[in-house]
Amino acid sequence: MAGNAFHNQNGVVFVNHIPLPLPFPQPFALINHRGGGEVLVPYNPPLLTPLGLSVLKAQMDEHRSVSLLQFMVNEGLVPSPEEEEKRRNVIVKLKQIVLAWIKKVASQRRLPKQQIAVTSGTILTYGSYGLGVHGSDSDIDALCIGPFFATMADDFFIVLCNMLKGRPEVSEIHCVKDAKVPLMRFKFDGISIDLPFAQLKVLSVPENVDVLNPFFLSNIDETSLKSLSGVRANKRILQLVPNIENFQSMLRCVKLWAKRRGVYGNVLGFLGGVHLAILVAFVCQGNPNASLNALIMNFFETFAHWHWPTPVILQDGLPATGDAMETRSLMPIRLPCSPYEYCHSNITRSTFYKIRTEFLQGYSMTRDLLKPDFDWGSIFEPYPYSKKHSRFLKIYLSASEQDELGDWVGWVKSRFRSLIVKLEEIQGTCDPNPTEYVDMNVTEPNVVFYWGLNPCKRNFTDAVSVKEDFMTNINNGYQGSPGRMELSIVLTSELPKNVLADGTGSGKRTKACWKILDYYNQHRIPIYSQHLPHYFVGYVSTNGGPVYPSAGG
């Protein structure tokens, strides 16, 4: 310390270059008190010139961007090369199966041999995998596109389903026929696949068919158009963003933030994957040359002060169409492809308030570029449900068989919005935690949710009336074997230990997650990029399985 000290006229010792976790030195003063003690206190240096301040901000911006990339690596947001290769192989095999399926259906339809020879179908990916922002435990959203003679009811849900069941790589296959976008859900080589179907009025579907070409959209049915919307939105977003790598890195971070803070998941009234993708693309369009740190800062600043319900609309160079204001949704976000509809949203007053609160907090924490104790970990800190709420609505869902549980839970979740609205009627607001837990004290397959109840003048203590109202809703139209549902009010002190420990919304959330996994106690080995020497991308466990906590899809 003495080597860096000097005295001024008043006998105060100034010390420069004290090591700090910052990319620049900060001066301190060592004050000698009359009693003989010495105190190290901050010393305010002369004001920086505008040029010096600009250089300092540029250094901090770069420092934050690099540290955020390292944070992403530490969180395992980027799958290993082995995981990527496995997913590519799954898509290749699915395309081969679909091609064989089309030939089989064409033969069953007794089409001429020359037509059978040239007919084809294909698989296109979308969602997090299609955008290149998936994690090691993400699902793959894949669209099966077939020609005019292949029907959904008979050929897709029966012929193709039976072909998939006959494959050793396929397990846990379910047909979800009553959804807004009907699909098959299954696991292929252990990877969860969501597979809807679209029928085009052509004899042969090119392998990489241009779904934005109006020719392929002529005369197709409404269900096929809905099935195509995810692929079309993904493709258009990637066309409109100025820098795809920045967009992907930013979207990975924003999705992790949304999951950790409990504002991710369309079925519970929060932001879904397509909502976040468009919000991120909007910020990228407005800041084409910004760093990753600057993009994240601008994201929170933009949407913390956004004048909802003014819709978020990506600029595509085409004349504006439709209404300037979209008031049917609290947070309207427009799809970036014709016919320019708005993303489906389940947002309610409660979830709108929660999302806005988290935007504002993110802005408050990132706004000061020169903040000396800034830490990205604080931005992604899991939401502390057990500290924020004293009471919870416990939603217990169970079935006699594990196979039945998935369909039952999926159906109930699709009706959650009506339950949220009912709770708002009774006590004003609620905070639906998306995390799915398991009650380990019972033997039957089950999933449990704990929703925070905010204090108000009309705190209700009996969930009987709420259950009766909600049961009427979920019993209407369910085709499968109904499971059991119990609603009850529990105090924070009554929460199970795994909920209190996780207490945060940091648990694994997938479409078929029946238990909270402990990633952190596994032994891990590092993975380095095959394309960039010395670039660290994440870890794998010593048993060969990937270890990427909270990577999410």
C-alpha positions in Angstrom: 0.0 0.0 0.0 2.9 2.4 0.9 4.2 2.2 -2.7 1.0 3.7 -4.0 0.6 6.4 -1.3 1.4 10.1 -1.1 0.8 13.0 1.3 -1.0 16.2 0.7 -0.5 19.5 2.5 -2.9 18.6 5.3 -1.1 15.3 6.1 -3.8 13.1 4.7 -2.4 9.9 3.0 -4.0 9.2 -0.4 -3.9 5.7 -1.8 -4.5 5.0 -5.5 -4.9 1.7 -7.3 -6.5 -0.3 -4.4 -7.5 -3.7 -6.1 -11.2 -3.7 -6.7 -13.5 -5.9 -8.7 -13.7 -3.2 -11.4 -11.9 -2.6 -14.7 -10.6 0.8 -13.4 -8.9 2.1 -10.3 -10.8 4.0 -7.6 -9.0 6.3 -5.2 -9.3 6.0 -1.5 -8.0 8.3 1.4 -6.5 7.0 4.6 -7.5 9.4 7.4 -5.4 9.7 10.5 -7.6 10.5 13.5 -6.4 12.3 16.6 -6.8 9.1 18.6 -4.2 7.4 16.4 -6.6 5.2 14.5 -6.7 5.1 10.7 -9.9 4.8 8.5 -9.9 4.1 4.8 -12.6 6.2 3.2 -13.6 6.9 -0.5 -12.0 9.9 -2.0 -13.8 11.8 -4.7 -11.5 12.5 -7.6 -11.8 15.4 -9.9 -14.7 15.2 -12.4 -13.9 13.3 -15.6 -14.0 15.1 -18.9 -16.8 14.1 -21.3 -14.2 12.2 -23.3 -12.9 10.4 -20.2 -16.4 9.6 -19.0 -17.3 8.2 -22.4 -14.2 6.0 -22.4 -15.0 4.8 -18.9 -18.6 3.9 -19.9 -17.4 2.1 -22.9 -15.0 0.0 -20.7 -17.8 -0.7 -18.3 -20.1 -1.7 -21.1 -17.6 -4.1 -22.5 -16.9 -5.5 -19.0 -20.5 -6.1 -18.3 -21.0 -7.8 -21.7 -18.1 -10.2 -21.1 -19.3 -11.0 -17.6 -22.8 -11.7 -18.9 -21.5 -14.1 -21.5 -19.5 -15.8 -18.7 -22.7 -15.9 -16.6 -24.5 -17.6 -19.4 -21.7 -20.2 -19.6 -21.9 -20.8 -15.9 -25.6 -21.3 -16.0 -25.3 -23.8 -18.9 -27.5 -21.9 -21.3 -25.6 -23.3 -24.3 -25.9 -27.0 -25.0 -22.8 -29.1 -25.6 -21.8 -30.2 -29.1 -22.9 -33.7 -28.3 -26.4 -32.5 -27.4 -26.6 -30.5 -30.6 -25.6 -33.5 -32.7 -28.2 -35.6 -30.9 -30.9 -33.2 -31.7 -29.9 -32.9 -35.3 -30.0 -36.6 -35.6 -33.5 -36.7 -34.2 -34.7 -34.2 -36.8 -33.1 -36.2 -39.6 -34.8 -39.4 -38.4 -38.2 -37.6 -38.1 -37.9 -36.4 -41.7 -37.1 -39.9 -42.9 -40.2 -41.2 -41.0 -42.4 -38.5 -42.4 -41.2 -39.2 -46.0 -41.9 -42.9 -45.6 -45.3 -42.0 -44.1 -46.3 -39.9 -47.0 -45.3 -42.6 -49.5 -47.4 -45.1 -47.5 -50.4 -42.8 -47.4 -50.1 -42.1 -51.2 -50.0 -45.8 -51.9 -53.1 -46.3 -49.7 -54.9 -43.5 -51.6 -54.0 -45.4 -54.8 -52.3 -42.5 -56.4 -50.5 -43.1 -59.7 -47.0 -44.5 -59.4 -45.4 -41.3 -60.9 -47.1 -39.2 -58.2 -46.1 -41.6 -55.4 -42.5 -41.3 -56.6 -42.4 -37.5 -56.4 -44.7 -36.8 -53.4 -43.1 -35.8 -50.1 -43.6 -34.2 -46.7 -41.1 -32.5 -44.3 -40.4 -31.4 -40.8 -39.7 -27.7 -39.8 -38.6 -26.7 -36.4 -39.7 -23.6 -34.5 -39.9 -22.3 -30.9 -36.6 -22.1 -28.9 -34.9 -24.8 -31.1 -36.0 -23.1 -34.3 -34.6 -19.8 -33.0 -31.4 -21.3 -31.8 -31.9 -20.5 -28.1 -32.7 -23.9 -26.7 -31.1 -25.5 -23.7 -30.0 -29.1 -23.1 -33.4 -29.9 -21.5 -35.6 -28.0 -23.9 -38.3 -29.6 -25.9 -38.2 -29.5 -29.7 -41.2 -27.9 -31.4 -41.4 -29.5 -34.9 -44.1 -29.1 -37.5 -45.0 -31.9 -39.8 -46.1 -30.6 -43.2 -47.9 -32.9 -45.6 -49.4 -32.7 -49.1 -53.1 -32.3 -50.0 -54.1 -36.0 -49.7 -52.8 -36.5 -46.1 -55.5 -35.8 -43.5 -55.0 -35.0 -39.9 -57.8 -37.2 -38.4 -56.9 -40.4 -40.3 -53.4 -40.2 -41.7 -51.6 -38.0 -39.1 -53.2 -39.2 -35.8 -53.6 -42.8 -36.8 -51.1 -43.9 -39.6 -48.2 -41.7 -38.6 -48.9 -42.3 -34.9 -48.8 -46.0 -35.3 -45.5 -45.7 -37.3 -44.0 -43.7 -34.5 -45.2 -46.2 -31.9 -43.4 -49.0 -33.8 -40.1 -47.2 -33.5 -37.8 -48.2 -30.6 -36.6 -44.6 -30.2 -40.2 -43.3 -29.5 -41.8 -43.5 -26.1 -44.6 -41.8 -24.1 -46.6 -40.8 -27.2 -49.9 -38.9 -26.7 -52.3 -37.4 -29.2 -53.7 -34.0 -28.1 -56.6 -33.6 -30.5 -58.7 -31.0 -28.7 -56.0 -28.3 -28.4 -56.2 -25.0 -30.4 -53.3 -26.5 -32.3 -53.7 -30.3 -32.3 -50.5 -32.2 -32.0 -48.7 -35.4 -31.0 -46.4 -35.3 -28.0 -43.7 -37.9 -27.5 -40.1 -38.6 -26.7 -37.6 -39.5 -29.4 -34.3 -40.7 -28.1 -35.2 -39.2 -24.8 -35.9 -35.7 -26.2 -39.5 -34.4 -25.8 -41.1 -33.5 -29.2 -44.3 -31.5 -29.8 -45.5 -32.3 -33.4 -48.5 -30.5 -34.9 -49.6 -31.0 -38.5 -50.3 -28.7 -41.4 -51.7 -29.7 -44.8 -50.7 -27.8 -47.9 -52.6 -28.0 -51.2 -49.6 -29.4 -53.1 -48.5 -32.9 -54.2 -45.0 -32.5 -52.9 -43.7 -30.4 -50.0 -40.1 -29.2 -50.5 -37.7 -30.2 -47.6 -37.1 -26.5 -46.7 -40.5 -25.2 -47.9 -40.8 -21.4 -47.7 -43.8 -21.0 -45.4 -43.8 -17.2 -46.0 -44.5 -17.7 -49.7 -48.3 -16.9 -50.2 -48.4 -19.7 -52.8 -48.2 -22.4 -50.1 -50.9 -20.7 -48.0 -53.6 -20.6 -50.6 -56.8 -22.5 -49.7 -55.4 -24.2 -46.6 -57.7 -24.8 -43.7 -57.7 -22.7 -40.5 -56.1 -25.4 -38.3 -53.2 -25.8 -40.7 -52.7 -22.0 -40.8 -52.6 -21.9 -37.0 -50.1 -24.8 -37.0 -47.9 -22.9 -39.5 -47.9 -19.6 -37.5 -45.1 -20.6 -35.1 -42.7 -21.5 -38.0 -43.7 -18.5 -40.0 -43.2 -16.1 -37.0 -39.8 -17.7 -36.2 -38.6 -17.3 -39.7 -39.7 -13.7 -40.0 -38.1 -12.7 -36.7 -34.7 -14.1 -37.8 -35.1 -12.1 -41.1 -35.9 -8.9 -39.3 -33.2 -8.8 -36.5 -30.0 -6.9 -37.5 -27.6 -9.3 -35.7 -28.8 -12.9 -35.1 -26.0 -13.8 -32.7 -26.8 -10.8 -30.4 -30.5 -11.6 -30.7 -29.9 -15.2 -29.6 -27.7 -14.3 -26.7 -30.1 -11.7 -25.5 -33.1 -14.0 -25.8 -31.4 -16.7 -23.8 -30.7 -14.2 -21.0 -34.3 -12.7 -21.1 -35.9 -16.2 -21.0 -33.7 -17.2 -18.0 -34.7 -13.9 -16.3 -38.4 -14.5 -17.0 -38.2 -18.1 -15.6 -36.3 -17.2 -12.5 -38.6 -14.2 -11.8 -41.8 -16.2 -12.3 -43.1 -14.4 -15.3 -42.7 -17.1 -18.0 -45.5 -19.3 -19.2 -48.5 -18.4 -21.3 -50.8 -20.9 -19.7 -50.5 -19.1 -16.3 -51.0 -15.7 -17.8 -47.4 -14.7 -18.2 -45.1 -14.2 -21.3 -44.6 -17.1 -23.6 -41.6 -17.9 -25.8 -43.0 -16.1 -28.8 -43.9 -13.0 -26.7 -40.3 -12.7 -25.4 -38.8 -13.4 -28.9 -40.7 -10.4 -30.4 -39.9 -8.1 -27.4 -36.2 -8.9 -27.7 -36.3 -8.6 -31.5 -38.0 -5.2 -31.1 -35.1 -3.9 -28.9 -32.5 -5.4 -31.3 -34.1 -3.6 -34.2 -33.9 -0.3 -32.4 -30.2 -0.8 -31.4 -28.6 -2.6 -34.3 -25.0 -1.9 -33.2 -25.4 -2.2 -29.4 -23.5 -4.6 -27.1 -25.2 -7.4 -25.3 -25.1 -5.4 -22.0 -26.6 -2.3 -23.7 -29.3 -4.5 -25.3 -30.3 -5.9 -21.9 -30.3 -2.4 -20.3 -32.5 -1.1 -23.2 -34.9 -4.0 -22.9 -35.7 -3.2 -19.3 -35.8 0.5 -19.9 -38.1 0.1 -22.9 -40.7 -2.1 -21.4 -40.6 -0.7 -17.9 -41.9 2.5 -19.4 -44.0 1.1 -22.3 -47.5 2.7 -22.6 -49.6 -0.5 -22.6 -51.9 -1.4 -24.3 -50.0 0.2 -27.2 -49.0 -2.9 -29.2 -45.4 -3.9 -29.8 -44.9 -4.3 -33.5 -41.7 -5.2 -35.3 -40.7 -3.0 -38.3 -40.7 -4.9 -41.5 -40.5 -2.2 -44.1 -44.1 -2.7 -45.2 -47.0 -0.2 -44.9 -48.7 -0.3 -41.4 -52.0 -2.2 -41.4 -54.7 -2.8 -38.9 -55.6 -0.8 -35.8 -52.9 1.4 -34.2 -54.2 0.3 -30.8 -55.0 -3.2 -29.7 -57.1 -3.1 -26.5 -58.3 -6.7 -26.3 -55.2 -7.7 -24.5 -53.4 -6.0 -21.6 -50.0 -6.4 -23.3 -50.7 -6.8 -27.1 -47.7 -8.1 -29.1 -48.2 -8.5 -32.8 -46.9 -11.5 -34.8 -44.4 -10.3 -37.5 -46.1 -12.1 -40.5 -49.3 -11.8 -42.4 -52.2 -11.7 -41.6 -50.5 -9.8 -38.7 -52.6 -11.2 -35.9 -51.7 -10.6 -32.2 -50.0 -13.3 -30.1 -52.5 -15.3 -28.1 -52.3 -14.1 -24.5 -53.7 -15.2 -21.1 -52.5 -12.2 -19.2 -54.8 -11.0 -16.4 -54.7 -8.0 -14.1 -52.6 -10.0 -11.6 -50.0 -11.3 -14.0 -49.9 -7.9 -15.9 -49.0 -6.2 -12.6 -46.3 -8.9 -11.8 -44.7 -8.5 -15.3 -44.7 -4.7 -15.0 -43.2 -4.9 -11.5 -40.4 -7.2 -12.8 -39.7 -4.9 -15.8 -39.3 -2.0 -13.4 -37.1 -3.8 -11.0 -34.9 -5.0 -13.9 -34.6 -1.4 -15.1 -33.8 -0.1 -11.6 -31.0 -2.7 -11.3 -29.4 -2.2 -14.7 -29.9 1.5 -15.3 -26.6 2.7 -13.7 -23.8 1.7 -16.0 -21.1 2.9 -13.5 -22.6 1.1 -10.5 -19.5 -0.3 -8.7 -21.1 -3.4 -7.1 -23.1 -4.5 -10.1 -23.7 -8.3 -10.3 -25.6 -10.1 -13.0 -26.6 -12.8 -10.5 -28.8 -10.3 -8.7 -30.8 -9.7 -12.0 -31.4 -13.4 -12.3 -32.1 -14.1 -8.6 -35.0 -16.5 -8.3 -38.2 -14.9 -7.1 -38.6 -15.5 -3.3 -42.3 -16.6 -3.2 -42.0 -17.9 0.4 -40.8 -14.4 1.5 -43.2 -12.4 -0.5 -46.4 -14.2 0.5 -47.8 -15.5 3.8 -50.6 -17.6 2.3 -50.8 -19.9 -0.8 -53.4 -21.6 -2.8 -52.3 -25.3 -3.0 -53.5 -27.0 -6.2 -53.1 -30.7 -6.0 -53.5 -32.8 -9.2 -53.2 -36.6 -9.3 -54.1 -39.6 -11.4 -54.1 -43.4 -10.8 -51.5 -43.9 -13.6 -48.5 -41.9 -14.6 -49.6 -42.0 -18.3 -52.9 -40.4 -17.4 -51.4 -37.7 -15.3 -49.8 -35.8 -18.2 -53.0 -35.4 -20.1 -54.9 -34.4 -16.9 -52.4 -31.9 -15.8 -52.1 -30.4 -19.3 -55.9 -30.0 -19.5 -56.2 -28.4 -16.1 -53.3 -26.0 -16.9 -55.1 -24.9 -20.1 -58.0 -23.7 -17.9 -55.8 -22.0 -15.3 -56.7 -18.5 -16.6 -60.3 -18.9 -15.4 -59.0 -19.9 -11.9 -56.8 -16.8 -11.8 -59.7 -14.6 -12.8 -61.9 -16.2 -10.1 -59.3 -15.5 -7.4 -59.1 -11.9 -8.6 -62.8 -11.5 -8.2 -62.5 -12.8 -4.6 -59.5 -11.0 -3.3 -58.1 -8.7 -5.9 -54.8 -10.3 -7.1 -52.8 -13.5 -6.9 -49.3 -14.6 -7.9 -49.4 -17.9 -9.8 -46.0 -19.6 -9.3 -45.4 -21.7 -12.6 -43.1 -24.2 -10.8 -44.5 -27.8 -10.6 -43.7 -29.8 -7.5 -44.4 -33.3 -6.3 -45.8 -34.4 -3.0 -43.4 -37.2 -2.1 -45.5 -38.3 0.9 -48.2 -39.9 -1.4 -47.7 -42.9 -3.7 -50.1 -41.8 -6.5 -48.6 -39.8 -9.4 -49.2 -36.1 -8.7 -48.2 -32.5 -9.4 -48.6 -29.7 -7.0 -48.8 -25.9 -7.6 -48.4 -23.2 -4.9 -49.8 -19.8 -5.9 -49.1 -16.8 -3.7 -52.1 -15.0 -2.3 -51.6 -11.3 -1.7 -53.1 -9.8 1.5 -56.3 -7.8 1.1 -59.4 -6.9 3.1 -61.3 -10.0 1.9 -58.7 -12.8 2.6 -60.6 -16.0 1.9 -59.8 -19.1 4.0 -62.1 -21.7 2.4 -61.4 -22.8 -1.2 -64.6 -24.9 -1.5 -66.5 -22.4 -3.6 -63.5 -21.7 -5.8 -63.0 -25.5 -6.4 -66.7 -26.0 -7.3 -66.5 -23.1 -9.8 -63.2 -24.3 -11.3 -64.3 -28.0 -11.5 -67.3 -26.9 -13.6 -64.9 -25.3 -16.0 -62.5 -28.2 -16.3 -65.1 -30.9 -16.6 -66.6 -29.2 -19.6 -65.2 -30.9 -22.7 -62.5 -33.2 -21.2 -62.4 -36.4 -23.2 -59.9 -38.5 -21.2 -60.1 -40.1 -17.8 -60.3 -37.3 -15.3 -57.9 -37.3 -12.4 -58.4 -35.8 -8.9 -58.0 -32.1 -8.0 -57.9 -30.6 -4.5 -57.7 -26.9 -3.6 -56.7 -25.7 -0.2 -55.2 -22.6 1.5 -51.8 -23.1 3.3 -49.6 -20.8 5.3 -46.0 -20.2 4.4 -45.0 -22.1 7.6 -46.9 -25.1 6.2 -45.1 -25.3 2.9 -43.0 -28.5 2.3 -39.3 -28.2 2.7 -38.6 -28.6 -1.0 -40.9 -25.7 -1.7 -39.3 -23.5 1.0 -35.8 -24.5 -0.2 -36.7 -23.9 -3.8 -39.1 -21.2 -2.6 -38.2 -19.2 -5.5 -39.6 -20.3 -8.7 -36.2 -21.8 -9.7 -37.5 -25.3 -10.1 -37.5 -27.1 -13.4 -40.5 -26.2 -15.5 -41.3 -28.3 -18.5 -44.4 -29.6 -20.2 -44.1 -32.9 -18.4 -42.0 -32.2 -15.3 -43.0 -34.4 -12.4 -40.1 -33.9 -10.0 -37.6 -31.2 -9.2 -34.1 -32.3 -10.3 -30.9 -31.6 -8.3 -28.4 -30.5 -10.9 -25.9 -28.9 -8.6 -24.8 -31.9 -6.6 -23.6 -33.8 -9.7 -20.0 -34.0 -10.6 -19.3 -32.0 -13.7 -16.6 -31.8 -16.4 -16.1 -28.8 -18.7 -16.9 -28.6 -22.4 -15.1 -26.4 -24.9 -16.3 -25.3 -28.3 -15.2 -27.3 -31.3 -15.3 -24.1 -33.4 -13.7 -21.5 -31.1 -10.5 -22.6 -29.4 -10.5 -22.2 -25.6 -14.2 -21.0 -25.6 -15.9 -22.6 -22.6 -19.5 -23.5 -23.3 -20.6 -25.5 -20.2 -20.4 -28.7 -18.3 -21.5 -32.4 -18.6 -21.9 -34.7 -15.7 -19.4 -37.5 -15.2 -22.0 -40.1 -16.2 -22.3 -38.5 -19.7 -25.5 -36.6 -19.1 -25.7 -32.9 -19.6 -25.8 -30.6 -16.6 -27.4 -27.3 -17.5 -29.5 -26.0 -14.6 -32.4 -23.8 -15.6 -31.6 -23.8 -19.2 -35.2 -24.2 -20.1 -37.0 -24.1 -23.4 
